[in-house]
Amino acid sequence: MKEIDANREAWSALAEDHYHTFLRRFREGNYRLNAHIRRELPDLRGKRVLHLQCNTGADSICLARMGAKVTGVDFSPENIRFARKLAADVGEEIRFLESEVCALPAVHAEKYDAVFTSEGVLGWLPDLRSWAETVRFFLKEDGFLYLFDSHPFFLMMNGEKLGRGEFAVQYPYFSREPDADDVIGGYASAPKRGRVSYFWMHTFSELFNALAAAGLCVRRMSEFPENFYDSGGFQPAGDTGLFVSPCNGERFPVSYSLLAEVCRREGGF
């Protein structure tokens, strides 16, 4: 679809900048998964992990350094090219595959102990049902999914105003159409203009129903006041790899995580 093609081009334009940013941070010794992910992830030593929407592979490298055997997947050929280069440059052996998430079962059929995806992922996908079915396809019967992403409450808001403690809904929660933007990047590169990208809002009910329909049961969900990048007015929260708004405290959620397992029985969460 045209929106996916546009997103692929937009993310490909950021790939080299992301590579240089993450290579510098690895060499400086200050890049790792954020503190919530590190605390919540089960032991990955010896586990086969499928990292969906891996971008240029920085988090794939972190997973490998936790002892996992990692396969990273991204739909951008430039992301995959620079992910392979980044892994080689920091001395990690990781397999990277170029594919749209929901097209992957047509070209890859291995099973994994875990599927991992994090930090700005679901909104780039038009259909969570197909995504959840893909996750289930790749999981072993005792496997699990770990997801960390932006909270829908945060995604509805005008980010600049929210950073000042002002609540202004800018994006409809129940929208079925993607939001188009001609600026992309900013968290690991300078923002690039003139590259139109499309982002879909997904409700929590859509997410949970998609997982249930695919045979995945949510075992744990957490909500957090921190963000994983500075979206405007946010400040670093120590060395956690997270950012917090001085106006927030415990007022509103910004991100969330969930862990889901293959259901032992049909239906339910």
N, C-alpha and C positions, 0 to 999 in steps of 0.2 A: 504494500500500500504506500501511497505517496508520503504519508506522514513518517513511516518508518524509514523510507529512503532519505527523507530530509534530515531526520535525526541521525542517521548513519553519517551523512556528510558533515553535519554540525559537530558531532563528537570526534570524527576523524581530524577535523581542523584543530582540535585541542590536544591531540595525542602527543606530539613532540614536546610541547610545553609541559604536559603532565610527566612525561618521561624525565625531563631534566629536573623538575621540581622534586620528584620522588627519589631520583638517584642522589641528588644533593642531600636530602633528608636521611636516606639510608647511610650515606657515607659520614654524615655528622652524628649518626647514632640516635636520632630523635624521631624516628617514625615507627609506630606500632599501632595495632588495633586500639580503638578507644577503650576506656576503662570499663564501660558497661559490657562490651562484647567480651573482653578478656575475663571478666568475672563470671559471665553467664555461660560461656561455651563449655561443653563437656570436654573431657580429655580427648585430644585428637591424635595422640601418639599411635602410629601404626594404622590410622584410619585413612580410607580413600575418600577424599572430599572433592565434590564438584562445586566450583565457584562460578555462579552465574552472574553475568553482567560485571565482569572482572575489570573493565576499563584497561589501564595499562599495567595491571598485575601487581600493584603495591600490596594490596591485602592478600593476594595469593601468596606472595612471598612471606608475609607474616604467618599465614596458616602453615606453610611449609616449615617455618622455623619453630612451630609448635609441635612438629613431629608428624604432620600429615603428608600423605602422598596426594598432591593437588593437581587437578585439571581445571584450568581457567577457560571460560567461554565468554566471547564478546562478539557483537555483530559488526563492529568496525574493523576493517582490515588494518587500518593504521594503529588502532589500539592493540591489536594482536601482534603486529610487527614490533611495536615498541615494548610490549609486555615481554616478548621473548628476549629482546635486547636488555631490558632492565634486569630480568632474572639472571641472565648470563653475566651481566656486569657486577652483580652482587654475589655471584657464586651459588645460585640455587637452581636445581634441576626441576623444572615445572613444565608440564605439557599445556599448551594453549591451543584452543580450537576456535576458528572463526565461524560463527553461526548466529542467527537469530535464536533466541531462547526456545520459542515454540517449534522451530524447525529442526532442532537438534536431534530428536528421536529418529528422524529420517536418515541420519548419517552417522549416528553414534548410539550404541546400545549397551554399553557397560553399566554395571550397577555399582552404587556407592554407599558408603556408611553414612554419609552426610551430604546435604546440599546446603550451601552457604550463600547468602546474598545480603548486601548491606549498603547503607548510606546513599540514599537517593536512587532507588531502583524501580519500584513498582510503577511510578508515574510515567515511565517511558514505555510501558506496556499497555496496549489497548484492551487486552482481554485477560482477566485474572483466572477465568475458568481454564483456558488453554495453558496458562502458566502453571497452575496448580496440578493439572494433569501431567505436565512435563516433569515437574518435581517428583510426583509419585512414580512416574515411569522409571526414573533413575535411582530411586531409593531401594535398598535391600529391605527385606521384610522387617528387620529390626533397626532400620535407619531413621534419621531425623532431619528435619529442616530447621535452620536457624535464620531468622530474618531480623534486620535492624533497619529502620527507615524513618522518614519524616511522619509526624503525627498529622492526621487529616485536619485537626483543629488548626494547627500551625499553617498548613497548606492553604487554608481558606483565607488567611489574613493578609493584609498589606504588611509585608515584612518590615519596611522602613518605619511605619507607624508602630508596629508591635515592639520594635526595639526601643521605642520611647514609652512603652507602656500604654499605648492607645489601641483600642480594639476596633478594627474596621474591616468588615468582611469584604474581600475583593473578588474572591473566586467562589462560585456556588458549589456547595457540598454534593449536591445530587446531579451535577452536570454530566451528561453523557458524551459531550463533545470535547475534544482536546483544546487546551489553551495554546495559542500560537505566540511565539516570542522571537524577535530577531536579534536577541542577545543571548549568548551562552558562555558558560565558564565563569571563573572568578575565584573558585576555592583553591585551585592549584595552578592557575594560569591567569593572565589578564583577560578580562571579558572580551569576547569577539562579537562584533556587530555584523549584520548582513547575512547571518546564517540562521534561517528560520528553523525553529525546532518546535515540537509538539509534545505537550504534557497532559496526561489524563488524571483526573481526580478519581480516586477509588474510595468508596465508603468502607467502613469496618464490616458492615453486613455483607458487602460484596466479597471482601477478603475471606471472612470466616465461612461463608456459604460455599465459596469456591474450594477451599481446603476440605470442607466436609464432603462435598460432592466427589472429590478426587480420592477420598478414603484416608484423609489425614486428620488426626485429632490434635487439637491444640492442648498442650500440657502446661504451658506457662506463658503468661503475657505480662510485660512490664511497661510502664509509661514514665517518661523522664522530662524534667524541665530544661535539660541541656540540648544544644544543637551540635551537629558534627561539623559545622563550618560557621563562619561569621556571616550571617545573613543581613547584617546592618544593625549596628548598635550593640552587638554581642561581644563579649570579652573572653579570652582564654580562661578556662577553669583549671588553673594549675597545670600539671603535666598529664592530665587525663586524656588529652586529644579531643576535648569537647569545649563548647563555648556556651556561655550563659549570659542572659540579658540582666543588667542591673535592676531592671524594672520587674523582673519575674518573681524570684523567690520560689514560692509554691503556688503561684496564681494560675498558670496554664501549662498544658503539656506541649512539648516541642518534638519529641521523638518517642519511639516505642520499639519494643522487641517482642518476638514470640518464638517459641520452640514448639514444633509440631512433630508428631511421630505417626508412623503407619498405624492405622486403627486396627485393633485386635478384634473388633466387631464392627458391623455395618452401622453407619449413621452416627450422629452425635459429635460433640466436641471433646 
